[in-house]
Amino acid sequence: MTIPLTSNRRGPLSGLLVLELADEKGQFCGKMMADLGANVIKVEPPGGQNTRRVGPFLDDIPHPERSLYFWHYNTSKHSVTLNLDTADGKAIFGMMAGIADVIIESYAPDYLTSRGLGYDTLSRTNPGLIMCSITPFGQTGPWRDYQTSDLLHMGAGGQMASTGYNEEDVPDAPPIAPGGGNAWHMGCNFAYMSIMAALHYRHVAQEGQYIDVSIHEACHLTTEAAVPTYIYRGEVVQRNTGRHHSVGPSFASQIESSDGGWVQTTGSGGNPTPRRLRGLAEWMDTYGLAEDLLDDKYLDLDTFQASLPHINSVISEFIKQVPQEEAWRGGQKHGYPWGAIRTLDEIVEDEHLKERGFFTEVEHPELDRTFTYPGPAAIYNGSPWAISRRAPLIGEHNVQIFCEELGLSKGELTALAEGGVI
């Protein structure tokens, strides 16, 4: 038995059947697979998954079919509704799992096992099955049953320990948590990589695997140098305003330009060397703002390194006197990795992103409208990426999957709906 809903799709994951039982903790993993060609069937409880009730909503009208949040994280997927707390619901899911390649689930530990739908049970009839459980703290350990949130993970994982303001900029400032569900993204990225590894293993060994993903551990692994610096050197990094954390002082890297924009550097202008500084200083001198940076003393490496605070100060003052666009483009021409800090409106109109085809138009036929979505993180030469369709409506594919593919009759489907199974 197969479920050929997307048999005509292209992509590196084309031909894979993925069942997704996931809320905010796992839906991004399913999206990454769906946009790369996998046939992802989102198995939702009757009435729809709770992330459909997360705003913002189209035209500010709260409705489970108008959540822009849900739209973004569920592109290219199909939807069926199924109550796994019923005998019929469990039986139908067992049929689907028997032909699936991958199951992604984010229920509490042991939820599926307690309903007879754990990996050990499902893999008996489908030895090649790969099942990935994405939970806050993993399936085992003293924290496994703790409640969680994105904010909690940012604190417990270590991100907030090195995110915020310098003491001299904002005294006694609290740490700042990145917005946008970063913890869920980290967990889903590690889950996605693990699934890819398991698929490769299955190709070689002809057997599936169970994957236990802890979002807490994924966050802990994504603190860049903060945790390793403490473990191996016994040093604690400090928060820095708008720039990378560091053990000691560092130079400001976000400078306001003359027109009220902001230019992102990397401190001391960004990767300076004596020769590179000379070229930059010559350009700055055309504005009469090079001060003493053309002095040959800065060609001496020792003098150059000892003068970095002064050099950084002169460059910062220069940027403050120049419009944003002139500043960052001029820095780029002279070998400095400067860039403009953009607003969201500016990002949408960015010509580079347009040229690269980053933005993707997605049709919503039920609304007779088309919306602009963020596109792929890369251009795939031999393995095309695409949003094949907008996020599914609640149970949109119940008839197609349960009747046309699994063989249930329309009468049986009606009875299942009346019994609260779908």
Secondary structure in CASP SS format (residue, H / E / C, confidence):
PFRMAT SS
TARGET T0000
AUTHOR 0000-0000-0000
METHOD secondary structure of the structure
MODEL  1
M C 1.00
T C 1.00
I C 1.00
P C 1.00
L C 1.00
T C 1.00
S C 1.00
N C 1.00
R C 1.00
R C 1.00
G C 1.00
P C 1.00
L C 1.00
S C 1.00
G C 1.00
L C 1.00
L E 1.00
V E 1.00
L E 1.00
E E 1.00
L E 1.00
A C 1.00
D C 1.00
E C 1.00
K C 1.00
G C 1.00
Q H 1.00
F H 1.00
C H 1.00
G H 1.00
K H 1.00
M H 1.00
M H 1.00
A H 1.00
D H 1.00
L C 1.00
G C 1.00
A C 1.00
N E 1.00
V E 1.00
I E 1.00
K E 1.00
V E 1.00
E E 1.00
P C 1.00
P C 1.00
G C 1.00
G C 1.00
Q C 1.00
N H 1.00
T H 1.00
R H 1.00
R H 1.00
V C 1.00
G C 1.00
P C 1.00
F E 1.00
L H 1.00
D H 1.00
D H 1.00
I C 1.00
P C 1.00
H C 1.00
P C 1.00
E C 1.00
R C 1.00
S E 1.00
L H 1.00
Y H 1.00
F H 1.00
W H 1.00
H H 1.00
Y H 1.00
N C 1.00
T C 1.00
S C 1.00
K C 1.00
H E 1.00
S E 1.00
V E 1.00
T E 1.00
L C 1.00
N C 1.00
L C 1.00
D C 1.00
T C 1.00
A H 1.00
D H 1.00
G H 1.00
K H 1.00
A H 1.00
I H 1.00
F H 1.00
G H 1.00
M H 1.00
M H 1.00
A H 1.00
G C 1.00
I C 1.00
A C 1.00
D C 1.00
V E 1.00
I E 1.00
I E 1.00
E E 1.00
S C 1.00
Y C 1.00
A C 1.00
P C 1.00
D C 1.00
Y H 1.00
L H 1.00
T H 1.00
S H 1.00
R C 1.00
G C 1.00
L C 1.00
G C 1.00
Y H 1.00
D H 1.00
T H 1.00
L H 1.00
S H 1.00
R H 1.00
T H 1.00
N C 1.00
P C 1.00
G C 1.00
L C 1.00
I E 1.00
M E 1.00
C E 1.00
S E 1.00
I E 1.00
T E 1.00
P C 1.00
F C 1.00
G C 1.00
Q C 1.00
T C 1.00
G C 1.00
P C 1.00
W C 1.00
R C 1.00
D C 1.00
Y C 1.00
Q C 1.00
T C 1.00
S C 1.00
D H 1.00
L H 1.00
L H 1.00
H H 1.00
M H 1.00
G H 1.00
A H 1.00
G H 1.00
G C 1.00
Q H 1.00
M H 1.00
A H 1.00
S H 1.00
T C 1.00
G C 1.00
Y C 1.00
N C 1.00
E C 1.00
E C 1.00
D C 1.00
V C 1.00
P C 1.00
D C 1.00
A C 1.00
P C 1.00
P C 1.00
I C 1.00
A C 1.00
P C 1.00
G C 1.00
G C 1.00
G C 1.00
N H 1.00
A H 1.00
W H 1.00
H H 1.00
M H 1.00
G H 1.00
C H 1.00
N H 1.00
F H 1.00
A H 1.00
Y H 1.00
M H 1.00
S H 1.00
I H 1.00
M H 1.00
A H 1.00
A H 1.00
L H 1.00
H H 1.00
Y H 1.00
R H 1.00
H H 1.00
V H 1.00
A H 1.00
Q C 1.00
E C 1.00
G C 1.00
Q E 1.00
Y E 1.00
I E 1.00
D E 1.00
V E 1.00
S E 1.00
I H 1.00
H H 1.00
E H 1.00
A H 1.00
C H 1.00
H H 1.00
L C 1.00
T C 1.00
T C 1.00
E C 1.00
A C 1.00
A H 1.00
V H 1.00
P H 1.00
T H 1.00
Y H 1.00
I H 1.00
Y H 1.00
R H 1.00
G C 1.00
E C 1.00
V C 1.00
V C 1.00
Q E 1.00
R C 1.00
N C 1.00
T C 1.00
G C 1.00
R C 1.00
H C 1.00
H C 1.00
S E 1.00
V C 1.00
G C 1.00
P C 1.00
S C 1.00
F C 1.00
A C 1.00
S C 1.00
Q E 1.00
I E 1.00
E E 1.00
S C 1.00
S C 1.00
D C 1.00
G C 1.00
G C 1.00
W E 1.00
V E 1.00
Q E 1.00
T C 1.00
T C 1.00
G C 1.00
S C 1.00
G C 1.00
G C 1.00
N C 1.00
P C 1.00
T C 1.00
P H 1.00
R H 1.00
R H 1.00
L H 1.00
R H 1.00
G H 1.00
L H 1.00
A H 1.00
E H 1.00
W H 1.00
M H 1.00
D H 1.00
T C 1.00
Y C 1.00
G C 1.00
L C 1.00
A C 1.00
E C 1.00
D C 1.00
L C 1.00
L C 1.00
D C 1.00
D H 1.00
K H 1.00
Y H 1.00
L H 1.00
D C 1.00
L H 1.00
D H 1.00
T H 1.00
F H 1.00
Q H 1.00
A H 1.00
S C 1.00
L H 1.00
P H 1.00
H H 1.00
I H 1.00
N H 1.00
S H 1.00
V H 1.00
I H 1.00
S H 1.00
E H 1.00
F H 1.00
I H 1.00
K H 1.00
Q C 1.00
V C 1.00
P C 1.00
Q H 1.00
E H 1.00
E H 1.00
A H 1.00
W H 1.00
R H 1.00
G H 1.00
G H 1.00
Q H 1.00
K H 1.00
H C 1.00
G C 1.00
Y C 1.00
P C 1.00
W C 1.00
G E 1.00
A E 1.00
I C 1.00
R C 1.00
T C 1.00
L H 1.00
D H 1.00
E H 1.00
I H 1.00
V H 1.00
E C 1.00
D C 1.00
E H 1.00
H H 1.00
L H 1.00
K H 1.00
E H 1.00
R C 1.00
G C 1.00
F C 1.00
F C 1.00
T E 1.00
E E 1.00
V E 1.00
E E 1.00
H E 1.00
P C 1.00
E C 1.00
L C 1.00
D C 1.00
R E 1.00
T E 1.00
F E 1.00
T E 1.00
Y E 1.00
P C 1.00
G C 1.00
P C 1.00
A C 1.00
A C 1.00
I C 1.00
Y C 1.00
N C 1.00
G C 1.00
S C 1.00
P C 1.00
W C 1.00
A C 1.00
I C 1.00
S C 1.00
R C 1.00
R C 1.00
A C 1.00
P C 1.00
L C 1.00
I C 1.00
G C 1.00
E C 1.00
H C 1.00
N H 1.00
V H 1.00
Q H 1.00
I H 1.00
F H 1.00
C H 1.00
E H 1.00
E H 1.00
L C 1.00
G C 1.00
L C 1.00
S C 1.00
K H 1.00
G H 1.00
E H 1.00
L H 1.00
T H 1.00
A H 1.00
L H 1.00
A H 1.00
E H 1.00
G C 1.00
G C 1.00
V C 1.00
I C 1.00
END
